[in-house]
């Protein structure tokens, strides 16, 4: 009933603000895009205003028109064109002048891009947060899932359970310490769990922004490690209907992935629809298949909205479902995986796409209303959301463990128009969550959670400097519900209240056109989640018995970081360092304690708190000596110490180095042709909590790819072939949940290697139905 009421409110709200009485005076802005120095026009360049979600494309004369804009206000305008540096300009709409953008040719991916995941959209050089962006082309490169694609960014890693499940890690922090934004809404889907990924379509994003470092000022609790901001495709220019078709096939696990998207814009009425289906059988390591590790995923999403002179209002709906197989290892005398009855697996079993039990059935429904309404001398951004996450663990047709989580969110920000370079922002956010247990087994108690926060922030721009600072207050409450099972109290009821004040200070300085400095200092916090507070049961996916602690205190983080950038036509480089001290860091540990459950001994993991310190460095270097050659290199390292017990923190990524050489010849009849060879190296990870975690050796993987865009008439078709781990290297990643010592308590030396050789064939077809 509540879902229907929310849907009715959303429709009423959208219709209300589409009424002309709310519209300010209309305004059209015209302009032109040319090449710097030559004055040559650039047809097909994309002009975009992020805060209004308005798009235009230059015609054959390099001219464009942005229609139905607000009559006043200062907005950032971004111009993109392949082979040229992205240009940005803050435009005062009240002046009425025509715009002229001059783009500079470049073969290096431009860094002068707009970052929207911060409080105020700005170019990367004016944004003090350490950030990185993956564009559409980079996201289309073969990867197991969305998070796997993000590991190209230095400082970003993934906790994996085979190729089907990945959870993000930024600067050594993951789970509830990372905020994922989808359509402006914080994703809420049992982030505390090890054995399931992010419930978001891999192909729905047009680009992804990753903010590294604490961001509680913007997003409250949970943003201790960073933010992943997923941005959907632009609605497109006025009167255009376009779309894309994506298809991939991977040889290792037979993964087939297909996605179709269509969107349009008719006089400010914008819409988008997408459907994606993925299916895979068991994955293969360099030595054997891992049984029942296949999955299938179905994603449906859509958007309808209005872009008008008063702003915009977009209604987004998505429905995600993922079925994932699991295998509880049984070994024969020779150490081979066998079925529960002792019989051997056949090749047909491994390639069977019908999942066996046990398995998971993950479902996530989300509806979000995103608004930006011009009000007085500013504008109000209002993001309202409802999510329902259902996680079923099945040993048969009916679920044994069944979490049903409903979350309501509201995020309001009021922006006052910039005056003399100063722009203030005031915000209020609320979150209301309710979780029920609907299975016959229990791990986390049913609970209610409520949070509210308010902040004030201001940013000042000078010619070559930017200063920003702000403060935030948060209050959270968790109520765990008592459960009596078979006459025994399984969960004791609890009620916790937490409050916190966070602050942040950031600064940027442009020494010259080539050199840029960023620096940040601030505090952040994370309230303990209900799993940490109240767990009491077998966590099947992690093969352990977890016991919570209702007396936990919030984590308190104090972080500083600095970054310096260098950008020329031939060389682009970035280097950053950071230090993050966390008071009352929460983690689960085992001290040899075992608990017998139905004849099986499970290691007992109890939640506690220590003081922790994480520091590290990230670097990237791109060299472009000639127009057809790119040499890209990235490095990331994090050092994490349990200060209270004077030993390393557990489950921290190893230092990594990525090198990629890309050759882009000009071939007749093709566009964007390339041939690439890459080496991904991970150093050994000896800094582990050796009571319950094993060390991992270093490894080096050889990767390669080839691709090009062909034209069939006027229709472009992009084909690609990529190979990962071409030498079929046997290795354990430091963050693999299948590495030795983390998989089977009865066989602590049992480990499952990471994925072996994998060849992926890709097809991408962008199309225009009406243009």
Secondary structure, DSSP 8 states (H G I E B T S, - for coil): -HHHHHHHHHHHHHHHHTSGGG---EEEEEEEEEETTT--B-TT-EEEETTTTEEEE--TTSEEEEEEEESS-EEEEEEE-TTB--EEEEEETTS---EEEEE-B-SS--S--EE-SSSS-EETTT--SEEEEE-HHHHHS--SSHHHHHTTSTTEEEEESSTT-EEEEETTEEGGGEEEEETTEE--S-TT-SS----S-TTSEEEEEEEES--HHHH-TTTTSEEEEEEE----STT-EEEEEEEEEETTT--EEEEEEEEEEETTEEEEEEEEEEEE---BBSS-B-TT--EEEEEEEEEEEEEETTEEEEEEEEEEEEEEE-----B-TTS-BB-TTS-B--HHHHT--S--SSEEEEEEEEEEEEEEEEETTEEEEEEEEEEEEEEEEESSSSEEEEEEEEEEEEEEEEEE--BTTEEEEEEEEEEEEEEEE-SSS-SS--EEEEEEEEEEEEEEE-SSEEEEEEEEEEEEEEEE--EEETTEEEE--EEEEEEEEEEEEEEEEESSSSEEEEEEEEEEEE---HHHHH-EEEEGGGTEEEE--TT---EEEEEEEEEEEEE-SSEEEEEEEEEEEEEEEEEEE-SS-EEEETTEEEEEEEEEEEEEEEEEEEEEEEE-SSTTEEEEEEEEEEEEEETTTTEE-SS----EEEEEEEE----TTEEEEEEEEEEEEE--B--S-TTT---B--EEEEEEEEEEEEEETTEEEEEEEEEESTT------TTBTTSTTSS-TT-TT-----B--EEEEEEEEEEEEE-
